[in-house]
Amino acid sequence: MSNAASDTEKSPSFEMTWGSSTSSGYCSDEEPNSEFEQYFTAKTSFFPNTRKANVTAKVKQDEQIEWGKQDLTTTDFQQKVKEYNAQINSNLFMNMNKDGSYTGFIKVQFKLARPVSVTPPKKGGSDAGARKASGVKRRTSFYLPKDASKHLHISSRTSAREVIEALLKKFTVVDNPGKFALFERSERHDQVYIRKVSDNECPLRLRLCAGPNEKVLSYVLKENETGEVNWHAFSMPELKNFQRMLQREEEEHVKQIVQRYALARTKMQDALAGSTPG
């Protein structure tokens, strides 16, 4: 494998290698380019239920892993690249550049619970012209295959945020990159540790310091669950759709409460009617 060209801090170059995969849960919609666009969401409630901790899985969130905190010189990196390449049994080698940076591969596993929206391939013909003239854009939504994974060729200067954006761009996903986050996963002492990788961290550096063993360190792309919904990450049509969903949910809760009190009132009235004066 030939050495890749050196990357700059502002615009690191990277290339991706992909295998074809078949999606599941496929659906397609033609959406008008207006605020009345319809969106489908896998989230059925804005108020999630409290879940018990999965003790058997032994998952610890935000466990601090020290891979990226090692203070290494260029010579140290050169030595680590040699040691890394000596441990792998494939052609996914790392290569040093003259400027001290290096390139290599990371594997990202997808664990997305919700469908993603993509732009379908452009097709010619009168139908496409009619849609363009009427202001209608076509969007396809589908679930990525469970536990699908992709190898990504990046630089040591490529940030986690750029990795996410590159993955979405390759799939032509039009969802806001802020809806997704990159996590590192490691297995130690029969326990699984998961930590969210910050946007400015460099995944390839973490990969090099941890070594090629996937149990020691692996990457997972998931929804960016922060506990608080980042409403600014959604478009105006999506927000309007969520608002309608919230209103329906509120009306349903009010209806249930009214019915509960009405039932209690009826039972009390029946009890009063059947009782004899003392």
GROMACS elastic network, one bead per residue, 0.5 to 0.9 nm:
[ bonds ]
;  ai    aj funct       b0    kb
    1     4     6  0.88189   500
    1    91     6  0.80451   500
    1    92     6  0.88777   500
    1    93     6  0.78085   500
    1    95     6  0.83151   500
    2    95     6  0.80147   500
    3     6     6  0.87673   500
    3    94     6  0.88565   500
    3    95     6  0.58102   500
    3    96     6  0.70588   500
    3    97     6  0.67345   500
    3   102     6  0.86308   500
    3   103     6  0.79070   500
    4     7     6  0.86476   500
    4    95     6  0.75654   500
    4    96     6  0.85113   500
    4    97     6  0.72583   500
    4   102     6  0.82312   500
    4   103     6  0.68060   500
    4   155     6  0.87770   500
    5    13     6  0.82845   500
    5    97     6  0.72916   500
    5   103     6  0.89547   500
    6    12     6  0.81898   500
    6    13     6  0.81483   500
    6    97     6  0.61112   500
    6    98     6  0.75367   500
    6    99     6  0.68101   500
    6   100     6  0.87422   500
    6   101     6  0.69520   500
    6   102     6  0.78582   500
    6   103     6  0.86053   500
    6   155     6  0.82514   500
    7    10     6  0.85572   500
    7    11     6  0.70769   500
    7    13     6  0.57707   500
    7    14     6  0.85439   500
    7    99     6  0.88552   500
    7   101     6  0.76325   500
    7   102     6  0.88399   500
    7   155     6  0.68699   500
    7   156     6  0.85989   500
    7   157     6  0.71588   500
    7   158     6  0.85674   500
    8    11     6  0.55284   500
    8    12     6  0.50766   500
    8    13     6  0.78172   500
    8   157     6  0.75350   500
    9    12     6  0.60293   500
    9   157     6  0.63498   500
    9   158     6  0.80193   500
   11   158     6  0.84385   500
   12   154     6  0.82129   500
   12   155     6  0.68032   500
   12   156     6  0.88843   500
   12   157     6  0.64746   500
   12   158     6  0.58393   500
   12   159     6  0.88083   500
   12   162     6  0.87786   500
   13   154     6  0.71275   500
   13   155     6  0.70213   500
   13   158     6  0.78324   500
   14   103     6  0.85713   500
   14   152     6  0.80267   500
   14   153     6  0.58564   500
   14   155     6  0.64294   500
   14   158     6  0.78975   500
   14   166     6  0.84981   500
   15   152     6  0.68523   500
   15   153     6  0.52268   500
   15   154     6  0.64857   500
   15   166     6  0.88202   500
   16   105     6  0.88784   500
   16   150     6  0.85707   500
   16   151     6  0.68599   500
   16   153     6  0.52445   500
   16   154     6  0.78489   500
   16   166     6  0.84393   500
   16   167     6  0.85028   500
   16   170     6  0.81260   500
   17   150     6  0.75354   500
   17   151     6  0.60011   500
   17   152     6  0.60998   500
   17   153     6  0.70784   500
   18   150     6  0.61742   500
   18   151     6  0.67040   500
   18   152     6  0.80231   500
   19   150     6  0.74920   500
   19   151     6  0.89252   500
   21   144     6  0.88357   500
   21   145     6  0.76503   500
   21   148     6  0.81610   500
   22   144     6  0.81338   500
   22   145     6  0.69516   500
   23    26     6  0.66961   500
   23   142     6  0.66248   500
   23   143     6  0.61652   500
   23   144     6  0.53869   500
   23   145     6  0.53874   500
   24   142     6  0.65080   500
   24   143     6  0.54848   500
   24   144     6  0.65408   500
   24   145     6  0.60803   500
   24   146     6  0.87383   500
   25   115     6  0.81889   500
   25   141     6  0.84881   500
   25   142     6  0.55373   500
   25   143     6  0.54484   500
   25   144     6  0.83316   500
   25   145     6  0.89872   500
   26   115     6  0.89060   500
   26   140     6  0.79698   500
   26   141     6  0.64615   500
   26   143     6  0.67171   500
   27   140     6  0.63817   500
   27   141     6  0.56159   500
   27   142     6  0.60178   500
   28   138     6  0.79903   500
   28   139     6  0.65192   500
   28   141     6  0.60186   500
   28   142     6  0.81262   500
   29    38     6  0.87295   500
   29   138     6  0.63704   500
   29   139     6  0.58002   500
   29   140     6  0.61106   500
   29   141     6  0.78290   500
   30   131     6  0.89948   500
   30   136     6  0.68729   500
   30   137     6  0.61923   500
   30   139     6  0.61457   500
   30   140     6  0.82078   500
   31    34     6  0.82758   500
   31    36     6  0.85718   500
   31    37     6  0.56018   500
   31    38     6  0.68892   500
   31    39     6  0.89211   500
   31   136     6  0.59141   500
   31   137     6  0.56359   500
   31   138     6  0.58892   500
   31   139     6  0.68457   500
   32    35     6  0.82661   500
   32    36     6  0.72732   500
   32    37     6  0.58232   500
   32    38     6  0.86324   500
   32   134     6  0.83913   500
   32   135     6  0.64976   500
   32   137     6  0.61449   500
   32   138     6  0.82669   500
   33    36     6  0.80185   500
   33    37     6  0.68366   500
   33   134     6  0.89547   500
   33   135     6  0.57452   500
   33   136     6  0.54258   500
   33   137     6  0.62863   500
   34    37     6  0.59472   500
   34   135     6  0.85624   500
   34   136     6  0.86756   500
   34   237     6  0.75592   500
   35    38     6  0.87365   500
   35   236     6  0.67761   500
   35   238     6  0.85465   500
   35   240     6  0.77688   500
   36   237     6  0.63165   500
   36   240     6  0.82516   500
   36   241     6  0.83623   500
   37   237     6  0.58330   500
   37   238     6  0.78625   500
   37   241     6  0.83511   500
   38   237     6  0.74892   500
   38   238     6  0.77814   500
   38   241     6  0.71240   500
   39   237     6  0.80267   500
   39   238     6  0.65247   500
   39   241     6  0.70147   500
   40    43     6  0.89339   500
   40   115     6  0.87131   500
   40   141     6  0.87040   500
   40   241     6  0.89692   500
   41    44     6  0.75235   500
   41   114     6  0.72508   500
   41   115     6  0.77307   500
   42   113     6  0.78606   500
   42   114     6  0.56862   500
   42   115     6  0.74901   500
   43    46     6  0.74153   500
   43   114     6  0.80367   500
   44    47     6  0.89943   500
   44    48     6  0.89949   500
   44   245     6  0.85881   500
   45    48     6  0.64150   500
   45    49     6  0.89719   500
   45   245     6  0.83531   500
   45   246     6  0.79688   500
   45   249     6  0.75080   500
   46   242     6  0.88617   500
   46   245     6  0.87399   500
   46   246     6  0.71325   500
   46   249     6  0.85402   500
   48    51     6  0.86526   500
   51    54     6  0.86708   500
   52    55     6  0.85677   500
   53    56     6  0.88538   500
   53    57     6  0.89614   500
   53    58     6  0.89100   500
   53    59     6  0.88138   500
   54    57     6  0.56142   500
   54    58     6  0.67727   500
   54    59     6  0.73993   500
   55    58     6  0.52105   500
   55    59     6  0.75560   500
   56    59     6  0.83294   500
   57   191     6  0.75749   500
   57   192     6  0.73361   500
   58   190     6  0.80286   500
   58   191     6  0.53179   500
   58   192     6  0.59838   500
   58   193     6  0.81448   500
   59   191     6  0.64947   500
   59   193     6  0.56381   500
   59   194     6  0.69569   500
   60    63     6  0.61995   500
   60   191     6  0.78941   500
   60   192     6  0.65195   500
   60   194     6  0.61325   500
   60   195     6  0.83565   500
   61    64     6  0.89935   500
   61   192     6  0.89373   500
   61   193     6  0.63029   500
   61   194     6  0.50549   500
   61   195     6  0.58592   500
   61   196     6  0.82731   500
   62    65     6  0.87942   500
   62   193     6  0.75210   500
   62   194     6  0.58557   500
   62   196     6  0.63702   500
   63   193     6  0.59425   500
   63   194     6  0.62626   500
   63   195     6  0.56478   500
   63   196     6  0.89502   500
   64   193     6  0.86941   500
   64   194     6  0.88274   500
   64   195     6  0.70196   500
   65    68     6  0.78007   500
   65    69     6  0.85736   500
   65   186     6  0.89028   500
   65   193     6  0.88179   500
   65   195     6  0.78778   500
   66    69     6  0.53666   500
   66    70     6  0.71478   500
   66   206     6  0.89319   500
   67    70     6  0.63407   500
   67   205     6  0.81088   500
   67   206     6  0.54670   500
   67   207     6  0.81983   500
   67   208     6  0.86668   500
   67   209     6  0.56353   500
   67   210     6  0.61252   500
   68    71     6  0.84129   500
   68   201     6  0.78708   500
   68   202     6  0.81252   500
   68   203     6  0.87662   500
   68   205     6  0.67288   500
   68   206     6  0.53835   500
   68   209     6  0.72827   500
   68   210     6  0.89648   500
   70   209     6  0.80973   500
   72    75     6  0.79379   500
   72    76     6  0.55792   500
   72    77     6  0.66328   500
   73    76     6  0.50209   500
   73    77     6  0.63611   500
   73    78     6  0.87178   500
   74    77     6  0.50784   500
   74    78     6  0.62399   500
   74    79     6  0.86999   500
   74   100     6  0.58741   500
   74   101     6  0.83367   500
   75    78     6  0.50592   500
   75    79     6  0.62828   500
   75    80     6  0.86233   500
   75   100     6  0.88036   500
   76    79     6  0.51647   500
   76    80     6  0.61481   500
   76    81     6  0.86134   500
   77    81     6  0.60427   500
   77    82     6  0.86140   500
   77    96     6  0.84666   500
   77   100     6  0.81930   500
   77   101     6  0.87221   500
   77   102     6  0.86162   500
   77   208     6  0.84761   500
   77   209     6  0.88674   500
   78    81     6  0.51663   500
   78    82     6  0.64084   500
   78    83     6  0.87715   500
   78    95     6  0.89513   500
   78    96     6  0.68402   500
   78   100     6  0.84033   500
   78   102     6  0.88583   500
   79    82     6  0.51809   500
   79    83     6  0.62754   500
   79    84     6  0.85727   500
   80    84     6  0.59181   500
   80    85     6  0.85240   500
   80   208     6  0.69951   500
   80   209     6  0.74101   500
   80   211     6  0.86585   500
   81    85     6  0.61177   500
   81    86     6  0.85490   500
   81    93     6  0.85321   500
   81    94     6  0.62388   500
   81    95     6  0.72105   500
   81    96     6  0.74814   500
   81   102     6  0.84798   500
   81   208     6  0.70299   500
   82    85     6  0.52740   500
   82    86     6  0.62329   500
   82    87     6  0.89093   500
   82    94     6  0.83420   500
   82    95     6  0.89384   500
   83    86     6  0.51480   500
   83    87     6  0.65818   500
   83   211     6  0.85008   500
   84    87     6  0.53778   500
   84    88     6  0.68471   500
   84    93     6  0.79930   500
   84    94     6  0.76759   500
   84   208     6  0.68227   500
   84   209     6  0.87814   500
   84   211     6  0.59729   500
   84   212     6  0.66667   500
   85    88     6  0.56175   500
   85    89     6  0.85262   500
   85    91     6  0.89117   500
   85    92     6  0.82708   500
   85    93     6  0.55806   500
   85    94     6  0.65896   500
   85    95     6  0.89543   500
   85   212     6  0.86472   500
   86    89     6  0.82348   500
   87   211     6  0.81483   500
   87   212     6  0.71178   500
   87   213     6  0.88403   500
   88    91     6  0.78773   500
   88    92     6  0.76909   500
   88    93     6  0.76809   500
   88   212     6  0.66607   500
   88   213     6  0.87253   500
   89    92     6  0.84192   500
   90    93     6  0.75754   500
   92   104     6  0.69214   500
   92   105     6  0.61313   500
   92   106     6  0.88841   500
   92   153     6  0.89161   500
   93   103     6  0.85311   500
   93   104     6  0.60892   500
   93   105     6  0.73333   500
   94   102     6  0.67782   500
   94   103     6  0.55286   500
   94   105     6  0.71592   500
   94   208     6  0.85958   500
   95   101     6  0.87096   500
   95   102     6  0.53950   500
   95   103     6  0.53583   500
   95   104     6  0.64756   500
   96    99     6  0.84118   500
   96   100     6  0.67020   500
   96   101     6  0.61507   500
   96   103     6  0.66514   500
   97   100     6  0.55609   500
   97   101     6  0.53297   500
   97   102     6  0.53175   500
   97   103     6  0.77031   500
   98   101     6  0.72805   500
   98   102     6  0.86777   500
   99   102     6  0.85458   500
  101   155     6  0.72497   500
  101   156     6  0.59250   500
  101   157     6  0.72405   500
  102   154     6  0.87494   500
  102   155     6  0.58787   500
  102   156     6  0.54452   500
  102   157     6  0.82611   500
  102   204     6  0.87103   500
  102   205     6  0.89808   500
  103   153     6  0.71455   500
  103   154     6  0.56902   500
  103   156     6  0.59065   500
  103   157     6  0.87629   500
  103   204     6  0.77509   500
  104   152     6  0.82492   500
  104   153     6  0.55304   500
  104   154     6  0.57882   500
  104   155     6  0.64997   500
  104   156     6  0.78354   500
  104   204     6  0.69759   500
  104   208     6  0.89494   500
  105   151     6  0.63309   500
  105   152     6  0.54202   500
  105   154     6  0.62002   500
  105   155     6  0.85376   500
  105   204     6  0.73365   500
  105   207     6  0.87505   500
  106   150     6  0.83621   500
  106   151     6  0.56430   500
  106   152     6  0.53765   500
  106   153     6  0.66149   500
  106   154     6  0.75850   500
  106   203     6  0.76299   500
  106   204     6  0.66205   500
  106   207     6  0.71694   500
  106   218     6  0.84152   500
  106   219     6  0.78585   500
  107   149     6  0.67323   500
  107   150     6  0.56392   500
  107   152     6  0.62433   500
  107   153     6  0.89524   500
  107   218     6  0.72203   500
  107   219     6  0.65244   500
  107   220     6  0.85681   500
  108   148     6  0.85822   500
  108   149     6  0.54424   500
  108   150     6  0.54291   500
  108   151     6  0.63404   500
  108   152     6  0.75113   500
  108   182     6  0.86028   500
  108   218     6  0.73666   500
  108   220     6  0.54417   500
  108   221     6  0.66089   500
  109   147     6  0.61617   500
  109   148     6  0.58558   500
  109   150     6  0.65790   500
  109   151     6  0.89038   500
  109   218     6  0.81226   500
  109   219     6  0.61484   500
  109   221     6  0.60842   500
  109   222     6  0.88498   500
  110   144     6  0.77016   500
  110   145     6  0.81789   500
  110   146     6  0.72407   500
  110   147     6  0.55943   500
  110   148     6  0.54285   500
  110   149     6  0.57941   500
  110   150     6  0.82361   500
  110   219     6  0.87700   500
  110   220     6  0.57944   500
  110   222     6  0.65801   500
  111   144     6  0.84696   500
  111   145     6  0.88170   500
  111   146     6  0.66564   500
  111   147     6  0.59361   500
  111   148     6  0.77238   500
  111   220     6  0.66722   500
  111   221     6  0.59952   500
  111   222     6  0.53151   500
  111   223     6  0.80999   500
  112   115     6  0.74642   500
  112   116     6  0.86516   500
  112   143     6  0.79064   500
  112   144     6  0.72154   500
  112   145     6  0.89454   500
  112   146     6  0.78351   500
  112   147     6  0.86895   500
  112   180     6  0.89666   500
  112   221     6  0.72017   500
  112   222     6  0.52111   500
  112   223     6  0.61841   500
  113   143     6  0.80051   500
  113   144     6  0.88951   500
  113   146     6  0.89446   500
  113   222     6  0.78779   500
  113   223     6  0.74939   500
  114   142     6  0.86277   500
  114   143     6  0.66651   500
  114   144     6  0.86430   500
  114   223     6  0.80849   500
  115   141     6  0.61025   500
  115   142     6  0.50297   500
  115   144     6  0.69557   500
  116   140     6  0.83183   500
  116   141     6  0.54702   500
  116   142     6  0.57510   500
  116   143     6  0.63479   500
  116   144     6  0.75283   500
  116   173     6  0.66258   500
  116   174     6  0.79937   500
  116   175     6  0.68168   500
  117   139     6  0.65653   500
  117   140     6  0.56198   500
  117   142     6  0.67857   500
  117   172     6  0.83903   500
  117   173     6  0.55899   500
  117   174     6  0.58246   500
  117   175     6  0.61233   500
  118   139     6  0.60371   500
  118   140     6  0.53142   500
  118   141     6  0.61753   500
  118   142     6  0.81954   500
  118   171     6  0.71749   500
  118   172     6  0.53465   500
  118   174     6  0.54177   500
  118   175     6  0.77173   500
  119   122     6  0.84808   500
  119   138     6  0.70623   500
  119   139     6  0.53558   500
  119   140     6  0.62324   500
  119   141     6  0.87898   500
  119   171     6  0.88136   500
  119   172     6  0.58943   500
  119   173     6  0.67372   500
  119   174     6  0.68291   500
  120   123     6  0.88120   500
  120   138     6  0.71514   500
  120   139     6  0.64458   500
  120   140     6  0.61834   500
  120   172     6  0.81064   500
  122   128     6  0.82149   500
  123   127     6  0.87694   500
  123   128     6  0.65248   500
  124   127     6  0.76625   500
  124   128     6  0.58495   500
  124   129     6  0.75346   500
  125   128     6  0.56261   500
  125   129     6  0.65565   500
  125   130     6  0.88477   500
  126   130     6  0.60343   500
  126   131     6  0.86358   500
  127   130     6  0.50970   500
  127   131     6  0.63061   500
  127   132     6  0.86921   500
  128   131     6  0.51848   500
  128   132     6  0.62535   500
  128   133     6  0.86562   500
  129   132     6  0.51094   500
  129   133     6  0.61311   500
  129   134     6  0.86125   500
  130   133     6  0.50976   500
  130   134     6  0.61406   500
  130   135     6  0.86181   500
  130   136     6  0.85169   500
  131   134     6  0.51840   500
  131   135     6  0.61807   500
  131   136     6  0.50002   500
  131   137     6  0.67021   500
  131   138     6  0.83041   500
  132   135     6  0.52397   500
  132   136     6  0.60089   500
  132   137     6  0.70409   500
  133   136     6  0.76870   500
  134   137     6  0.89056   500
  139   174     6  0.89497   500
  143   146     6  0.82225   500
  144   147     6  0.84819   500
  144   148     6  0.72072   500
  145   148     6  0.54456   500
  149   220     6  0.86810   500
  150   167     6  0.87827   500
  152   163     6  0.81955   500
  152   166     6  0.88932   500
  152   167     6  0.82339   500
  154   157     6  0.81083   500
  154   158     6  0.62854   500
  154   163     6  0.80755   500
  154   203     6  0.88829   500
  154   204     6  0.71702   500
  155   158     6  0.52298   500
  155   159     6  0.87902   500
  155   202     6  0.85640   500
  155   204     6  0.68066   500
  155   205     6  0.88326   500
  156   159     6  0.81834   500
  156   202     6  0.62925   500
  156   203     6  0.74765   500
  156   204     6  0.52030   500
  156   205     6  0.56596   500
  157   201     6  0.88360   500
  157   202     6  0.61085   500
  157   203     6  0.87159   500
  157   204     6  0.79665   500
  157   205     6  0.82154   500
  158   161     6  0.82962   500
  158   162     6  0.62500   500
  158   163     6  0.69238   500
  158   200     6  0.86672   500
  158   201     6  0.83139   500
  158   202     6  0.57111   500
  158   203     6  0.74101   500
  158   204     6  0.76267   500
  159   162     6  0.51917   500
  159   163     6  0.63319   500
  159   164     6  0.88595   500
  159   198     6  0.87673   500
  159   199     6  0.63838   500
  159   200     6  0.52340   500
  159   201     6  0.54234   500
  159   203     6  0.66980   500
  159   204     6  0.86832   500
  160   164     6  0.63778   500
  160   165     6  0.87211   500
  160   181     6  0.84088   500
  160   182     6  0.67317   500
  160   197     6  0.68906   500
  160   198     6  0.68392   500
  160   199     6  0.50162   500
  160   200     6  0.61502   500
  160   201     6  0.57500   500
  160   202     6  0.58110   500
  160   203     6  0.60709   500
  161   164     6  0.51966   500
  161   165     6  0.62807   500
  161   166     6  0.86247   500
  161   177     6  0.81510   500
  161   178     6  0.88398   500
  161   181     6  0.80029   500
  161   182     6  0.80534   500
  161   198     6  0.79762   500
  161   200     6  0.68450   500
  161   201     6  0.83425   500
  162   165     6  0.50042   500
  162   166     6  0.59853   500
  162   167     6  0.85444   500
  162   199     6  0.80986   500
  162   200     6  0.88880   500
  163   166     6  0.51246   500
  163   167     6  0.62324   500
  163   168     6  0.87250   500
  163   182     6  0.84427   500
  163   203     6  0.83000   500
  164   167     6  0.52091   500
  164   168     6  0.63014   500
  164   169     6  0.85829   500
  164   177     6  0.67837   500
  164   180     6  0.73483   500
  164   181     6  0.72629   500
  164   182     6  0.71184   500
  164   221     6  0.79203   500
  165   168     6  0.52067   500
  165   169     6  0.60230   500
  165   170     6  0.85749   500
  165   177     6  0.61098   500
  166   169     6  0.50463   500
  166   170     6  0.60959   500
  166   171     6  0.86851   500
  167   170     6  0.52674   500
  167   171     6  0.64862   500
  167   172     6  0.85896   500
  167   173     6  0.84809   500
  168   171     6  0.52199   500
  168   172     6  0.59417   500
  168   174     6  0.74859   500
  168   175     6  0.80405   500
  168   177     6  0.74185   500
  169   173     6  0.60109   500
  169   174     6  0.79390   500
  170   173     6  0.76482   500
  171   174     6  0.88883   500
  173   176     6  0.84784   500
  173   177     6  0.89973   500
  174   177     6  0.84544   500
  175   178     6  0.84681   500
  175   179     6  0.74161   500
  175   234     6  0.85656   500
  176   179     6  0.57473   500
  176   180     6  0.79604   500
  176   233     6  0.62736   500
  176   234     6  0.72677   500
  176   235     6  0.88004   500
  177   180     6  0.56433   500
  177   181     6  0.81651   500
  177   233     6  0.84135   500
  178   181     6  0.74060   500
  178   223     6  0.89731   500
  178   224     6  0.72159   500
  178   230     6  0.85187   500
  178   233     6  0.62410   500
  179   222     6  0.87570   500
  179   223     6  0.58923   500
  179   224     6  0.52125   500
  179   225     6  0.81772   500
  179   230     6  0.81885   500
  179   233     6  0.68112   500
  179   234     6  0.86308   500
  180   221     6  0.69507   500
  180   222     6  0.57909   500
  180   225     6  0.82155   500
  181   196     6  0.71271   500
  181   197     6  0.75064   500
  181   198     6  0.84278   500
  181   199     6  0.83860   500
  181   220     6  0.84473   500
  181   221     6  0.59387   500
  181   222     6  0.56545   500
  181   223     6  0.59939   500
  181   225     6  0.82315   500
  182   195     6  0.87903   500
  182   196     6  0.61575   500
  182   197     6  0.56063   500
  182   198     6  0.79092   500
  182   199     6  0.84035   500
  182   219     6  0.68248   500
  182   220     6  0.58566   500
  182   222     6  0.65353   500
  182   223     6  0.86478   500
  182   224     6  0.83086   500
  183   194     6  0.66376   500
  183   195     6  0.55414   500
  183   197     6  0.52734   500
  183   198     6  0.87140   500
  183   218     6  0.83217   500
  183   219     6  0.56857   500
  183   220     6  0.51036   500
  183   221     6  0.62694   500
  183   222     6  0.73819   500
  184   193     6  0.81675   500
  184   194     6  0.57694   500
  184   195     6  0.53916   500
  184   196     6  0.63718   500
  184   197     6  0.64875   500
  184   203     6  0.89208   500
  184   217     6  0.64331   500
  184   218     6  0.55927   500
  184   220     6  0.62570   500
  184   221     6  0.89346   500
  185   192     6  0.70213   500
  185   193     6  0.57160   500
  185   195     6  0.66795   500
  185   196     6  0.89502   500
  185   214     6  0.86519   500
  185   215     6  0.78680   500
  185   216     6  0.77795   500
  185   217     6  0.55755   500
  185   218     6  0.51501   500
  185   219     6  0.61227   500
  185   220     6  0.71827   500
  186   191     6  0.83077   500
  186   192     6  0.57926   500
  186   193     6  0.52391   500
  186   194     6  0.66524   500
  186   195     6  0.88614   500
  186   214     6  0.77301   500
  186   215     6  0.56030   500
  186   218     6  0.64876   500
  187   190     6  0.65372   500
  187   191     6  0.55920   500
  187   193     6  0.62212   500
  187   194     6  0.89852   500
  187   214     6  0.88991   500
  187   215     6  0.54205   500
  187   216     6  0.58688   500
  187   217     6  0.76419   500
  188   191     6  0.53165   500
  188   192     6  0.64923   500
  188   193     6  0.75615   500
  188   215     6  0.81464   500
  188   216     6  0.73873   500
  189   192     6  0.83836   500
  197   200     6  0.83131   500
  197   201     6  0.65941   500
  197   202     6  0.87589   500
  197   203     6  0.81425   500
  198   201     6  0.55628   500
  198   202     6  0.88488   500
  199   202     6  0.83519   500
  201   205     6  0.84670   500
  201   206     6  0.84303   500
  202   205     6  0.55963   500
  202   206     6  0.67166   500
  202   207     6  0.89423   500
  203   206     6  0.50999   500
  203   207     6  0.61389   500
  203   208     6  0.86962   500
  203   219     6  0.85025   500
  204   208     6  0.61325   500
  204   209     6  0.86334   500
  205   208     6  0.51320   500
  205   209     6  0.62329   500
  205   210     6  0.85466   500
  206   209     6  0.52650   500
  206   210     6  0.60547   500
  206   211     6  0.84284   500
  206   217     6  0.83133   500
  207   210     6  0.52563   500
  207   211     6  0.59207   500
  207   212     6  0.68413   500
  207   217     6  0.70551   500
  207   218     6  0.80570   500
  208   211     6  0.52098   500
  208   212     6  0.72934   500
  209   212     6  0.89845   500
  210   213     6  0.76058   500
  210   216     6  0.66061   500
  210   217     6  0.63707   500
  211   214     6  0.83664   500
  211   216     6  0.76214   500
  211   217     6  0.78376   500
  212   215     6  0.88789   500
  212   216     6  0.80067   500
  212   217     6  0.78411   500
  212   218     6  0.89780   500
  213   216     6  0.54121   500
  213   217     6  0.65847   500
  213   218     6  0.81193   500
  214   217     6  0.50696   500
  214   218     6  0.50746   500
  214   219     6  0.86701   500
  215   218     6  0.67474   500
  221   224     6  0.89186   500
  222   225     6  0.82197   500
  225   228     6  0.75907   500
  225   229     6  0.78033   500
  226   229     6  0.70889   500
  226   230     6  0.83001   500
  228   231     6  0.89182   500
  229   232     6  0.87568   500
  229   233     6  0.89100   500
  230   233     6  0.57556   500
  230   234     6  0.78269   500
  231   234     6  0.56643   500
  231   235     6  0.86444   500
  231   239     6  0.75671   500
  232   235     6  0.76835   500
  234   237     6  0.82547   500
  234   238     6  0.60463   500
  234   239     6  0.63726   500
  235   238     6  0.52806   500
  235   239     6  0.62721   500
  235   240     6  0.87783   500
  236   239     6  0.50930   500
  236   240     6  0.62345   500
  236   241     6  0.86305   500
  237   240     6  0.51462   500
  237   241     6  0.61987   500
  237   242     6  0.86565   500
  238   241     6  0.50542   500
  238   242     6  0.61629   500
  238   243     6  0.85490   500
  239   242     6  0.50247   500
  239   243     6  0.60833   500
  239   244     6  0.87046   500
  240   244     6  0.63654   500
  240   245     6  0.87084   500
  241   244     6  0.51787   500
  241   245     6  0.63304   500
  241   246     6  0.86661   500
  242   246     6  0.60537   500
  242   247     6  0.85658   500
  243   246     6  0.50303   500
  243   247     6  0.61919   500
  243   248     6  0.86995   500
  244   247     6  0.50979   500
  244   248     6  0.62954   500
  244   249     6  0.86230   500
  245   248     6  0.51795   500
  245   249     6  0.61611   500
  245   250     6  0.85940   500
  246   249     6  0.50309   500
  246   250     6  0.60773   500
  246   251     6  0.85896   500
  247   250     6  0.50565   500
  247   251     6  0.61619   500
  247   252     6  0.86132   500
  248   251     6  0.51065   500
  248   252     6  0.61953   500
  248   253     6  0.87118   500
  249   252     6  0.51238   500
  249   253     6  0.63064   500
  249   254     6  0.87150   500
  250   253     6  0.51517   500
  250   254     6  0.62257   500
  250   255     6  0.86002   500
  251   254     6  0.51011   500
  251   255     6  0.61092   500
  251   256     6  0.86777   500
  252   255     6  0.50469   500
  252   256     6  0.62630   500
  252   257     6  0.87320   500
  253   256     6  0.51696   500
  253   257     6  0.62861   500
  253   258     6  0.86972   500
  254   257     6  0.51695   500
  254   258     6  0.61692   500
  254   259     6  0.86000   500
  255   258     6  0.52053   500
  255   259     6  0.61741   500
  255   260     6  0.86292   500
  256   259     6  0.51526   500
  256   260     6  0.61637   500
  256   261     6  0.87725   500
  257   260     6  0.50953   500
  257   261     6  0.63173   500
  257   262     6  0.85287   500
  258   261     6  0.53331   500
  258   262     6  0.60320   500
  258   263     6  0.85793   500
  259   262     6  0.50047   500
  259   263     6  0.60801   500
  259   264     6  0.86113   500
  260   263     6  0.52119   500
  260   264     6  0.63128   500
  260   265     6  0.86644   500
  261   264     6  0.50146   500
  261   265     6  0.60446   500
  261   266     6  0.85588   500
  262   265     6  0.50432   500
  262   266     6  0.61681   500
  262   267     6  0.86949   500
  263   266     6  0.51158   500
  263   267     6  0.63005   500
  263   268     6  0.87243   500
  264   267     6  0.51852   500
  264   268     6  0.62832   500
  264   269     6  0.86815   500
  265   268     6  0.51669   500
  265   269     6  0.61889   500
  265   270     6  0.86434   500
  266   269     6  0.50971   500
  266   270     6  0.61522   500
  266   271     6  0.85805   500
  267   270     6  0.50870   500
  267   271     6  0.61606   500
  267   272     6  0.86309   500
  268   271     6  0.50075   500
  268   272     6  0.61617   500
  268   273     6  0.86116   500
  269   272     6  0.50210   500
  269   273     6  0.61132   500
  269   274     6  0.86090   500
  270   273     6  0.50882   500
  270   274     6  0.61718   500
  270   275     6  0.86061   500
  271   274     6  0.52537   500
  271   275     6  0.61516   500
  272   275     6  0.53254   500
  272   276     6  0.83145   500
  273   276     6  0.80752   500
  275   278     6  0.88303   500
